[in-house]
């Protein structure tokens, strides 16, 4: 079994595109030698906690791994090494706001998951962290929307006046 250790540099809410997470993982040393002989690749993923899965079917945990939607964001994929490994990951711009944990999968030569470990307990209640997504709003976007809104109101008023003048001129003829 692989046991990832997550070191969150900032203990407050992590911001998408700005903050970093340092992930370390390695084989549990209590297992007998050769347990990891089938491990060829390690894949580390960001996973939704149960509270962030509530009422969201597209994030639900399923027992069948091909249908499991818990871990949707790949942090890193590397060839397996018996030595402990570390990776620093910048939270992506596309990661939605939610509460997460990290899971590391050991894959065999065929790409099948043969072992995993996660940064939380079996109930997925400890060592969780919160990510705040980028809102996508900038000051320039706000200014542009205000300008276009004002232009549309002025245009509407202008067309209304033009129609009134045309109606008056056609009645006078």
C-alpha positions in Angstrom: 0.0 0.0 0.0 1.2 3.5 -0.8 0.9 6.2 1.8 0.9 9.8 0.6 1.8 12.5 3.1 0.4 15.9 2.2 2.0 19.1 3.3 -0.2 22.1 2.7 2.0 25.1 2.8 -0.8 27.5 3.7 -3.3 26.4 6.3 -6.1 28.8 5.2 -8.2 28.3 2.1 -6.0 27.5 -0.9 -6.6 29.6 -4.0 -6.8 28.2 -7.5 -3.8 29.3 -9.7 -1.9 30.7 -6.7 -1.2 28.3 -3.9 0.9 25.2 -3.8 0.6 21.8 -2.2 3.6 19.6 -1.5 2.8 15.9 -1.8 5.1 13.1 -0.6 4.5 9.4 -0.9 6.2 6.1 -0.4 5.6 2.4 0.3 4.6 1.3 3.8 7.8 -0.2 5.2 5.9 -2.8 7.3 5.0 -4.8 4.1 7.3 -7.6 3.2 10.0 -7.1 0.5 8.7 -7.6 -3.0 5.2 -6.4 -2.3 5.7 -3.6 -4.8 7.1 -5.7 -7.6 4.0 -5.1 -9.7 4.1 -1.3 -9.3 5.2 0.4 -12.4 3.6 3.9 -12.2 2.4 6.1 -9.3 -0.5 8.4 -10.1 -1.4 11.1 -7.5 -4.9 12.7 -7.7 -6.9 15.3 -6.0 -10.2 13.8 -4.6 -13.5 15.3 -3.3 -14.3 14.8 0.3 -17.7 13.3 1.2 -19.0 16.7 2.2 -18.2 18.1 -1.3 -19.9 15.0 -2.9 -23.2 15.5 -1.1 -26.0 16.1 -3.7 -23.5 16.1 -6.5 -23.9 12.8 -8.5 -21.0 13.8 -10.8 -18.6 13.5 -7.8 -19.9 10.4 -6.1 -17.8 7.5 -4.9 -18.6 4.2 -6.6 -17.1 0.8 -5.6 -16.4 0.0 -9.3 -13.3 2.0 -10.1 -14.2 2.7 -13.7 -17.4 4.5 -12.5 -15.8 6.2 -9.5 -15.9 10.0 -9.7 -14.2 10.9 -6.4 -10.7 11.7 -7.9 -11.1 13.8 -11.0 -7.9 15.9 -11.0 -4.5 14.4 -11.7 -1.7 16.0 -9.8 1.2 13.9 -11.1 2.0 10.6 -12.8 5.5 9.1 -12.4 7.3 5.8 -12.8 7.4 4.0 -9.5 10.4 4.2 -7.3 10.9 2.3 -4.0 12.3 5.5 -2.5 10.0 8.1 -1.1 9.0 10.8 -3.6 7.9 14.4 -3.4 6.1 16.7 -5.8 5.1 20.3 -5.5 1.8 21.1 -7.3 0.2 24.5 -8.0 -3.5 24.3 -7.6 -5.0 24.5 -11.1 -7.2 27.3 -12.5 -9.8 24.7 -13.4 -10.2 23.2 -9.9 -13.7 24.0 -8.5 -14.3 25.2 -4.9 -14.6 22.2 -2.6 -13.0 20.3 0.3 -10.4 17.8 -0.9 -7.9 15.1 0.1 -5.1 13.4 -2.0 -4.9 9.8 -3.1 -2.0 8.0 -4.7 -2.6 5.0 -6.9 0.0 2.3 -7.8 -0.5 1.1 -11.3 0.8 -2.1 -12.9 2.3 -2.5 -16.4 -1.2 -2.7 -17.9 -2.3 0.6 -16.2 -4.6 -1.2 -13.7 -4.8 0.1 -10.1 -3.2 -2.5 -7.8 -2.8 -0.4 -4.6 -3.6 3.0 -3.2 -3.1 5.2 -0.2 -4.7 8.5 0.8 -4.0 11.5 2.9 -7.1 11.0 5.0 -8.6 8.2 7.2 -11.0 5.5 6.0 -14.0 7.8 6.8 -12.4 10.6 4.9 -12.8 13.0 7.8 -9.3 14.1 8.7 -6.5 15.9 7.0 -8.8 17.6 4.5 -8.2 21.0 2.9 -10.3 23.6 1.2 -9.7 25.1 -2.3 -11.3 28.3 -3.5 -11.7 28.5 -7.2 -11.0 31.5 -9.3 -14.2 33.5 -9.7 -13.4 34.6 -13.2 -14.4 38.2 -12.6 -11.9 41.0 -13.0 -12.3 44.8 -12.8 -11.9 45.2 -16.6 -14.8 42.8 -17.1 -17.0 44.7 -14.6 -16.2 48.1 -16.4 -16.9 46.6 -19.8 -20.2 45.2 -18.7 -21.2 48.6 -17.2 -20.3 50.4 -20.4 -22.2 48.0 -22.6 -25.2 48.2 -20.3 -25.2 52.0 -20.4 -24.8 51.9 -24.2 -27.8 49.6 -24.6 -30.0 51.8 -22.4 -29.0 55.0 -24.3 -29.5 53.2 -27.7 -33.0 52.1 -26.6 -33.8 55.7 -25.6 -32.3 57.1 -28.9 -34.3 54.6 -31.1 -37.5 55.5 -29.1 -37.0 59.2 -29.8 -36.2 58.6 -33.5 -39.4 56.6 -33.9 -41.4 59.3 -32.2 -40.0 61.9 -34.7 -40.7 59.7 -37.7 -44.3 59.1 -36.4 -44.8 62.9 -36.0 -43.3 63.7 -39.5 -45.4 61.1 -41.2 -48.6 62.4 -39.5 -47.8 66.0 -40.6 -47.7 65.0 -44.3 
